[in-house]
């Protein structure tokens, strides 16, 4: 079964359909779509994306992990975060079956693992702790997943809002943030993380991760400004499909694409690597972050 790793979709259903059609033309039904999360928000067709991925997942032909926009959808549905001008997930949250979709999202994993060319890897949305082993990553992720799935939506709200007094919930919330939001680490020791400090090359989470010298790889998304990231053991696949047409800060505009990594089972995470497919964004989707 050929794995096709797909970057942040964010409601860009036309581009996702084109990517999946290309995979089907090349591999028939003998492919499995592994998506890095952020299936929804800011793009125009969130329901189509969710329905497409859910159908493939039900057939055993897709895996996906939670991203910050899926967590954001939960927060907004639960009344813990207001909708912003750039949010487009109202079609999910305000639909008659909105609660069902939130229940489905909260049961998605935070990490998926496997092997490519005999090399172990982990699929996450944003980052991993630079010093964790893959086994520690899975253990911490499973604890956070279990907490997301436990109890009622009121229990979920207490957890996500940081109101829970259950032992270990503060640490589980930190793990959730690391796996779905983190881009940089604030100190050279790579012991802690934050979204707040400016991202610099020496403080990117994956720069610290590479210094440790792990024997496993990471496939991730979440970093459209960084773009496609190809390095030994690392494949960053967020190439900003939904950000197409936005000012790039250099007098031009962003050329967004949906990117997939279609690894060679003989090459794995080695570089150089040209096994990438890209689908150009159909149009401009959002003007700003709102």
N, C-alpha and C positions, 0 to 999 in steps of 0.2 A: 504494500500500500504506500503510494507516494504521498509524503506530507507536503502541504503547501502552507507556509506560514504567512499570515496576512496582517498588515499593519493596521493602524487606527482607522476605522471606517467612519464613525461619527455621523451616521445617518445618510451617507452617500451610497444609496442603494443601487443606483444605475452603475456606478463604477464597480461595486461589489459583484453585481450580476455579470458584468463583463469579465471580471477576473475569474469567477467560478465557471463561466462558459468556456473560457480559455483552458482552464484546468480540465474540464470535461472533454473538450476537443482533443487534448493531448493524452489524457489518461483514462478516458471513459469514466466509469464509476470507481475506478481503483485509485482514488485519491482521498485524502483526509485533510480538511481545512482546520488549521490551528490559528486562531485569532488572538491578538495580544490585548484584547479589551478595548474599552471606549468604542463599543459598537454604536452608541447613540449620542445625540445632542449636537446642535449647531448645524447639522445638515437637514435636508428636507424630508427624508423618508425613513424615520426611525422604526416605525412598525414593520415596514417591509424588511428592513435589515434583521430585526429580531425574529420575525417569522421565518426568514430564510435560514438563519443560523440555527434556530431551534429545531426546524425540520431536519436539517442535516445532522444535528446532534442526536436527535431521537433515532435516526437511522444508524448511529454509530460512525458517522463520517465527518464529525466536526468536534473540536474541543475549543473552549474559550475560557478566558480568565476575566475576573472583574477588573474594571478600570475605574479611575476617579469619576468619570461621568456616570457610570452605573451607581456608584456610591452617592454621587450628587443627586441622581434621580430618586434614590431612597430618601435622602434628606429632605428633598422638596415635597415628595409625596407625604411625608410625615410631618410637614410643617416646620421643619427645623432650619430651613434655608429658603429665602425668597427666590422666586424666579427672576432671572435677569433678562435684559433685552435680547441677548444672543441665544437664549435657550429655545429649543424647538421641540422639547419632549412633552409639551402639553398634550400632543396627540396620544401619548401613552398615559400620562398621569391623570388626565381628565376623561379618559375613555371609560365606558362601563366595565371593562375588564382590566382597568388600571391596577387594581389590587392584585389580580392574578399575575400580572407581569412583574410587579414588585416582589411577590413571593417567589417567582421563578428566578429573578435576578439574585435574590439574597442566598440562593442555594447553589450558585455557580462557585467554582473554586477560585482561589487566589493564585494558585500555582499548578502547573501541569509539568510532568517530567517524562523523559524518554531518552532514547539514544539515536544519534545520527552517525553512521559509519563507525559504530562501536563507541562513540564518544557520548558520555552522559550529558544531558542539558536540562535546563529548567526554562519554562515559559512563564513570564510574569508581565504585568503591565508596565511598571515604571522602573523598579530597581530591586536590588538585593543588598543585604548588609555585606560590605566588602570582606568581612572576616568569617562569615558563616560558611560552613560546609553545606553541600546540597542537602544532606540529611537534616541538618539543623534548620535550614530554610523550610523544608517540607514539614517538619515537626511544628515550627512556629506558625506556619500558614494554616495547617490543619486545626490548630487551637483557635485561631481567629475565625476560620470558617465555621467551626462548630458554634461559636458564640453568635455569629451573624444569623445562623439558622435557628437558634434556640428560642423557644417561647413565641409569644405573640408579637404583633407589630409594635405594641407599646414597649415590650422588652427590647426590641430592636432600637426603638427611639431612645430609650434610656442609655443603651450602650453607645450609640453613635453620638449622642449629645454629651457623653462623659458624665452622665448622672448616676451610672451604676455603681453600687458599692460591692459588687461581687469581686472576690479576690482574683487578681490577675487581669482584670479588665483594662486597667491603664496600659499594661504591657501589650495586651492584645490590640488595643486601639493604635498603639505606636507601630506595631507590625502592619496593621492595615494601612496606615499612612505611608510607611516605607514602601510597601509593595505596590501601592496605587498612585502615589503622588511625588515621591522623592526624585530629585534630579542631582542634587549636590550634597556633599558632606562638609561640615564647617571646620573640620580640623584635620591636620595631617595624620593624626592617629586613626582616622576613619572610625571612630567609636560611636559617633552620634550623627544625626542627619537633620536637615532642615530645608525647607523651600525658600527660606528668607534670604540667606547670603547670596551675593552675586555668584553666578555660575562661572567658574574659571576652569581651564583645562586640567590644572593640577588638582582641582577639587571635585570634578565630576565623579559621581559614585563609581563609574566603571574604570576610571583611572586608578582609583584606590583598589578596586577589585582586581585589576590586572597586576598590580604590584605584589599582591599576595601570592600569585602563581597557582591559581586553582586548576584542577584537572577536569573541569566540567565547564560547559558553555551556558550562556544566557541569551535568550531571544526576548526582546522587549519592544515597547513603543513609547508613547507619552512625550516625545521630545521633538516636536515639529521643527523648532528653530534649529536644532542640531542637524536634522535631516538624516538621510541614510547613513548608518554607522556600521562599517565593516572592519573588524579587527579580529585577531586570533581569539577565539572563544566568545565573540560578541557579535550579535546581529541586531541593530536597532532599526526598526522598520517604519517609524512614523515619519512620513514625508508630506504631511499636511494637506491631504486631499481637500478637506473642508476649508482650508485657509487660502485656497486658490484666489488670486486676484487682489489680495490685500497688499498694502504698501510694505516693502521689505526694508525700509529705513535707509536705503541707498539710492533713492530716486526712482526705483523700479517697482515691480510688483512680484508677488510670490507665484511660482508656477507649481501648484499642488498636484500631487499624484497619489494614487493608492498603490502601495508597493507590496509585493510578495517575494519571499525567499523560497526557492524550490531547490533544496539542497541535493547535491550529488552524493549518493550514499557511499561513494568511494572516497570523496574528498572531505566531507564533514565541515568543520569550522575552519579549515585551512584557508589562508589567503595567499594570493589574490583569488577573488571569487566573483564570477560574472553571472551566477545563477539567480538573477533577479528579474521579475516581471513588473512592469509598471503600466498603470492605466491612468491617463491624463484626466484631471477633473473636467467634468462637462461644462461647468460654468462657475462664476463667482457665487459663493454661498453666503458669506457674512462680511460685513463692512468693518466691524471692530468687535472687541470682546464684550462690550456692553457693561 
